[in-house]
Amino acid sequence: MWQQILPGLRIKLFMTLVFGVVYPLAMTGISQLLFPYKANGSLILAAGKIIGSELIGQNFSRPEYFHPRPSAAGNQGYDATASGGSNYGPTNRKLIDRVKASVEAFRRENPDYRGPIPADLATASASGLDPHISPDSALAQVPRVAKARGAALDAVYQLVEQSTQRPDFGLLGEPRVNVLRLNLALDQAFPRR
């Protein structure tokens, strides 16, 4: 009996050490060596303090900042420990009410905007923590932000254009704007009053 059990135990111990200890440590070491910024969470520093990650959305609600898309992560949204979509179907009353509330809030906060509201300003992402908005969503908020900052519209439009990330390799993904990075650039270009 032990002739059959011992080889299985040796293989289990070997595989546990190789794939549970050696491999993760090797991958962590290689990542830290080659990609330290990404391996450590793509953390953004300002004045020597960590203010967030460019991979996780944050809630900006003041008029002088660009706002992210709504979040369904956690009770108040933007809870990184409760990442996940709402999983509501298109006919679910809660989803319809939440989208209506998002549209009303956008219209109330951006009274100068007359165009159609971009979908990503009314709906949450699958994770509820998407750090990006579409360029159209950023452009829709420019009049409010420029007015709150006392900045020229054209200058804020130009900042959005400079902050727009193009599709990777020219074909992967959509154009997008990282809200945290855009708001940091906004603080540098037009300090808050």
C-alpha positions as CSV (number, residue, x, y, z in Angstrom):
1,M,0.0,0.0,0.0
2,W,2.8,2.5,0.9
3,Q,4.4,1.8,-2.5
4,Q,1.4,3.4,-4.1
5,I,0.8,6.2,-1.6
6,L,4.4,7.5,-1.2
7,P,5.0,8.4,-4.9
8,G,1.7,10.3,-4.9
9,L,2.7,12.2,-1.7
10,R,6.2,13.0,-3.2
11,I,4.6,14.3,-6.4
12,K,2.1,16.4,-4.4
13,L,4.9,17.9,-2.2
14,F,7.1,18.6,-5.3
15,M,4.3,20.2,-7.2
16,T,3.2,22.3,-4.2
17,L,6.8,23.6,-3.8
18,V,7.3,24.2,-7.5
19,F,3.9,25.8,-8.3
20,G,3.0,27.1,-4.9
21,V,6.3,28.7,-3.9
22,V,9.0,28.7,-6.5
23,Y,6.9,29.8,-9.5
24,P,5.1,32.6,-7.7
25,L,8.3,33.9,-6.2
26,A,10.0,33.8,-9.6
27,M,7.2,35.6,-11.4
28,T,7.0,38.2,-8.6
29,G,10.8,38.8,-8.9
30,I,10.8,39.0,-12.7
31,S,7.8,41.4,-12.6
32,Q,9.4,43.6,-10.0
33,L,12.6,43.7,-12.0
34,L,11.1,44.3,-15.5
35,F,7.8,46.1,-14.7
36,P,7.9,47.6,-11.2
37,Y,5.3,50.3,-11.8
38,K,2.7,47.8,-13.0
39,A,3.7,45.1,-10.6
40,N,3.0,47.4,-7.7
41,G,-0.5,48.4,-8.8
42,S,0.2,51.3,-11.1
43,L,0.0,53.7,-8.1
44,I,0.0,57.4,-8.8
45,L,1.9,59.7,-6.5
46,A,1.3,63.4,-5.9
47,A,3.5,65.4,-3.5
48,G,5.0,62.1,-2.4
49,K,1.7,60.6,-1.4
50,I,-0.2,57.8,-3.0
51,I,-3.5,59.2,-4.3
52,G,-4.8,56.3,-6.2
53,S,-4.2,53.7,-8.9
54,E,-4.7,54.4,-12.6
55,L,-6.4,51.0,-12.7
56,I,-9.2,51.6,-10.2
57,G,-11.8,54.3,-10.6
58,Q,-12.4,56.9,-7.9
59,N,-15.4,59.1,-7.2
60,F,-15.0,62.7,-8.1
61,S,-18.1,64.8,-7.4
62,R,-17.0,68.4,-7.1
63,P,-17.9,70.6,-10.1
64,E,-14.2,71.5,-10.8
65,Y,-13.3,67.9,-11.6
66,F,-14.3,65.5,-14.3
67,H,-16.6,62.8,-13.0
68,P,-16.2,59.1,-13.7
69,R,-18.9,56.8,-14.8
70,P,-21.4,55.6,-12.2
71,S,-20.3,52.7,-10.0
72,A,-22.3,49.7,-8.8
73,A,-19.4,48.4,-6.6
74,G,-20.7,48.5,-3.0
75,N,-23.5,50.4,-1.4
76,Q,-22.1,53.8,-2.1
77,G,-20.1,52.9,-5.3
78,Y,-16.4,52.8,-5.9
79,D,-15.8,50.2,-3.2
80,A,-12.8,48.2,-4.4
81,T,-13.6,45.4,-1.9
82,A,-17.0,44.9,-3.6
83,S,-16.0,45.1,-7.3
84,G,-18.7,43.8,-9.6
85,G,-21.5,44.8,-11.8
86,S,-25.1,45.1,-10.8
87,N,-26.1,42.2,-13.1
88,Y,-29.5,43.8,-13.7
89,G,-31.1,43.0,-17.0
90,P,-32.2,45.7,-19.4
91,T,-35.8,45.5,-18.2
92,N,-35.0,45.5,-14.4
93,R,-36.7,48.4,-12.7
94,K,-33.7,49.1,-10.4
95,L,-31.5,49.5,-13.5
96,I,-33.9,51.8,-15.2
97,D,-34.3,53.9,-12.1
98,R,-30.5,54.1,-11.6
99,V,-29.9,55.2,-15.2
100,K,-32.7,57.8,-15.0
101,A,-31.1,59.1,-11.8
102,S,-27.7,59.3,-13.5
103,V,-29.2,61.1,-16.5
104,E,-31.0,63.6,-14.2
105,A,-27.8,64.2,-12.1
106,F,-25.8,64.8,-15.2
107,R,-28.3,67.3,-16.6
108,R,-28.4,69.1,-13.2
109,E,-24.6,69.2,-12.9
110,N,-24.0,70.2,-16.6
111,P,-26.8,72.6,-17.5
112,D,-24.8,74.0,-20.4
113,Y,-24.5,70.6,-22.2
114,R,-27.2,70.1,-24.8
115,G,-26.1,67.0,-26.7
116,P,-27.0,63.3,-26.1
117,I,-25.5,62.0,-22.9
118,P,-22.8,59.4,-23.6
119,A,-23.8,56.0,-22.4
120,D,-20.9,55.6,-20.0
121,L,-22.0,58.5,-18.0
122,A,-25.3,56.8,-17.3
123,T,-24.3,53.2,-16.8
124,A,-21.9,51.4,-14.6
125,S,-19.1,49.2,-15.9
126,A,-18.8,45.5,-15.4
127,S,-16.4,45.9,-12.5
128,G,-18.0,49.1,-11.1
129,L,-14.5,50.5,-10.9
130,D,-13.6,51.5,-14.4
131,P,-11.0,54.3,-14.2
132,H,-11.7,55.5,-17.8
133,I,-14.5,57.4,-19.6
134,S,-14.9,57.9,-23.3
135,P,-13.6,61.1,-24.8
136,D,-17.2,62.1,-25.5
137,S,-18.0,61.8,-21.8
138,A,-15.0,64.0,-21.0
139,L,-15.9,66.6,-23.6
140,A,-19.5,66.7,-22.3
141,Q,-18.2,67.8,-19.0
142,V,-15.8,70.5,-20.2
143,P,-18.2,73.5,-19.9
144,R,-18.9,72.7,-16.2
145,V,-15.2,72.1,-15.4
146,A,-14.0,75.2,-17.3
147,K,-16.6,77.4,-15.6
148,A,-15.8,76.0,-12.1
149,R,-12.1,76.5,-12.7
150,G,-12.4,79.9,-14.4
151,A,-10.5,78.5,-17.3
152,A,-10.9,79.0,-21.1
153,L,-13.1,76.4,-22.8
154,D,-10.5,75.8,-25.5
155,A,-7.7,75.2,-23.0
156,V,-9.8,72.5,-21.2
157,Y,-10.8,70.9,-24.5
158,Q,-7.1,70.8,-25.4
159,L,-6.3,69.1,-22.0
160,V,-8.9,66.4,-22.7
161,E,-7.4,65.9,-26.2
162,Q,-3.9,65.5,-24.7
163,S,-5.2,63.1,-22.0
164,T,-7.0,60.8,-24.5
165,Q,-5.4,57.5,-24.8
166,R,-5.6,55.9,-28.3
167,P,-6.3,52.2,-28.9
168,D,-3.3,50.1,-28.1
169,F,-1.2,49.3,-31.2
170,G,-3.7,51.4,-33.1
171,L,-6.4,48.7,-33.0
172,L,-6.9,47.2,-29.5
173,G,-9.6,48.8,-27.4
174,E,-11.3,52.2,-27.7
175,P,-10.1,55.7,-27.2
176,R,-10.3,56.5,-23.5
177,V,-9.6,59.0,-20.9
178,N,-8.2,58.1,-17.4
179,V,-10.3,60.3,-15.1
180,L,-7.7,60.4,-12.2
181,R,-4.8,61.4,-14.6
182,L,-7.0,64.0,-16.3
183,N,-8.0,65.5,-13.0
184,L,-4.3,65.7,-11.9
185,A,-3.4,67.4,-15.2
186,L,-6.3,69.8,-14.6
187,D,-5.0,70.6,-11.1
188,Q,-1.5,71.3,-12.6
189,A,-2.8,73.4,-15.5
190,F,-5.6,75.3,-13.7
191,P,-5.2,75.2,-9.9
192,R,-8.4,75.2,-8.0
193,R,-9.8,78.5,-6.8
